[in-house]
């Protein structure tokens, strides 16, 4: 039986664990704090997907690895968020390597489940505008084949949506580099696939980006309520305010 929603949006995420989550934010944060921030990000991002689902026919998921850690997501996700394994273990073309295997695994699994479109979303952008998710689902629901790309400021991407499981979109990509979005555009052109781009957004994956997010949330905590609440509990919003006055 096909799902009622047309579009599945899956957050590519690790389970929040000290020493394994948001490690690039250490030593600015302790290992425990990095895991706590990761959990807050997951709450805000999945709540954002749930809010988008009130406008478009969307189901939200966490695309995770490895198997066996599902329980570590308990209490950190919006109600109704599903889980889909994305460990990259199924057979794939040899040109699809590294993180690309996990992305393709997630896309393929969701399309095989009966969704008309599948979107992979990063877990580093808790204040991503809601409209970007709504626009993505609407673009993918329109007639005709296309991809939707959300380019990141660092040259990667925060979102990729597809209507078919194109392995070539993940082939020969230099993952974790500033070339990812450009190479993905090239793959779409090689396929002959229309590519629609969203506005550029940023990842919170280093101390400077965290400070930027903190400044955003000091101005409007509703942009990412769970993250704002966690930062306030840790005293980090106050620290940012002190730095800004200085």
N, C-alpha and C positions, 0 to 999 in steps of 0.2 A: 504494500500500500504506500503510495507516494505521500510525502509530507504535505501539510496544508500550506506551509510557507514556500515561496519560490526561491528565496535566496538564503544561503547559510553563510554566516560570518564567523570565522574561527580565529580566535586569538592564539597565536603561537607562543606558548608559555611553558616555562619550567615551574614545577611545584615550589612554593616558597620554602626555602631551606637555608639556614645560616651556612655561609661558606660556599653556597652554590647559586645564590640569587643576587643579581645586581652587583656582581663582584667588582665591576669597573667603578662603582661609587665608593669603594673602600680605598684608602683609609678615611675618607671624608665621613663615612658612616661605618659603624661597627658591623660585624657579620650579622648579628641579630637585628640591627636596625635596617640593614639592606634587605633582609628577608621580610621584615615588617612593612617596609615601603613597597616591596614587590607585591605583597598581599593587598595593600591598599590600592595599588595600580590596577590589579585584577578586578577588584570590586568596582572601581569607577569605570573601567573599560567595558565590563560586562553589563553594568547598569546603563551605560551609554547605548549599547546594542539593544537592550530591552526597550529603551526610550525610542530608538529608531523604529523598532518593530510596531510601535503604535501608529506609525505613518505608512510604512511599507511592510510587505509580507516577508518578514525576516525571522530566522531562528538563530540563536547565538550558541556558540560552542567554545570550548577550550581544546586546542590541538596540542597534545602533550606527549612527552616521552621522559623516561622509559615507562613501560607497563609496570603495574604494581604500585604506583605512587598516587593512584586516584584519590585516596583518602586525604592526602595532604591539601587538596583543594577545598575540602569541606569548610563551609563557613566563610569562604572568601569570594564567592561568585554570586551574581544576581540570580534570583529565583528563576528556574526554568532553563538555566544554561546547561547544555549537554557537554559530553566529553567525547573526543574522537582521538584515537591513537595516531600519532604522526612521527614514528621513529625512523622512517626511511628504510625499513627492512624489505619491503616487497621488491621483486625484480624490476629493474629500471634500465633505460639505456645507459651505457657506460659514460656518456657525456654529462649525465646528471650526477653531480657529486656534492658531498658535504651537506650544508643546510638546504640546498635545493632538493635533496631527496625527501627531507621532512616536509617541505612546502608542497611538493608534488603528491606525496602520500596523503596529506590533508585534503588537497583539492580533489584528488581522485576518489577518496573515500566518501566525501560529501556528495559529489555528483553521482556516484554509484548508489548512494542512499536515496536518490530520487529528486534531489534539488535541481532546479533549472540553472542555477548559478552558484558558484562557491567563491568565497572571498577569504583570503588570509590577511590577518591584521597583526601588527606588532604589539608587544606588551609594554612598550616604553613611552606611550603618548597618552596619558590619562586625561589630558585636557583637549584632546582632538575634538573639533567642532562636530556636534551632532549632525549638522547638515551634510557633512562629508559622507557619512554612512548612508543617510537617506538618498543622497544623489547617486551613490554607487549602486544601491539596490534598484533605483529607478532606471538607471542607464542599462543595467543588466537585464531588466525586465522588458525593455523595449525590443521590438522585432529586429532580427539580424544578429550576426555574431560580432562580438567585440570583446576587448579587455579594458579594464579600468585600472589605472596606475596612480597611486598616491606617492609622489616623489618626496624624499626626505632631504633636509638641508645638507646632510653629510654625503650625498650622492647615492645613497641607498633608496629604499622605498619603505613606507609604513603600511602600504596596502596594495594588494593585487587581487583583482577579481576576474574570473574567467567563466565562460559558459560551456567550454569543452576542456577536457584534460589534455592540454598541449605540453608534452614533455619537453619540447624544444624551447619553451619559454624559460626553462630552468637549466638549459644546456650550456656548458662552458662559461659559467658566470663566476667571476672572481668575488666570492662571498666575503663579507666584512671589509669591503673596500669602497672607495669613492666612485667606482665604475659600475656598480650594480644596476642602477637605474638606466644608465646609458646602454649597457649591454642588454638589458631587458627590452628597451625600445628597439634595439637592433634585431632581437629575436622575433619580436612582433612583426617587424618589417619583412623579415625573411619568410615568415609564415604567410604574409599578406593579410594580417589580422589588424583590423581597426583598433587603435589604442586611444582611449580618452583619458586625459590627465586631470586629476584633482589639483587644488592648490598645494604648494609645498608646505610641509609641516616639519616639526623637529622631534628628535628622539631624546629622551632623558637617559643618557647613558654615560655621562661624566659629571664632574662637580659643577662645571660652568652651566650645563643644561639644567641641573638640579636647582641652581640659584635662579635661573630664568623662570623655572616653574614656580618656585617659591614666590618670586615677585608677582607672577600672574595671580597666584592664589591669595596673596595678601590683598590684591585689588578686588578679587571676586572668588570667594571660596566655593561658590556653586559650580565653578568650572570642573572641579574634581573633589566632591565633598569628602569622600573617604580619605583621600590623600591629604587634603587640608586638615582634617581632624587628626590624622596620624602625625603630621608634621607639628601641629599645635601641641599634641600630647608630648612629643619629644623635645619641645622648646625650640624647634627649628624655624618656625615662623617669626618668633621674637628675635632670634639671632639675625635673620635676614633684615628685620626692621632696624636693628642696631647698626648693622653694616651700612644700610642705606643712609642713615642719618650721619654716619661718620664720613 
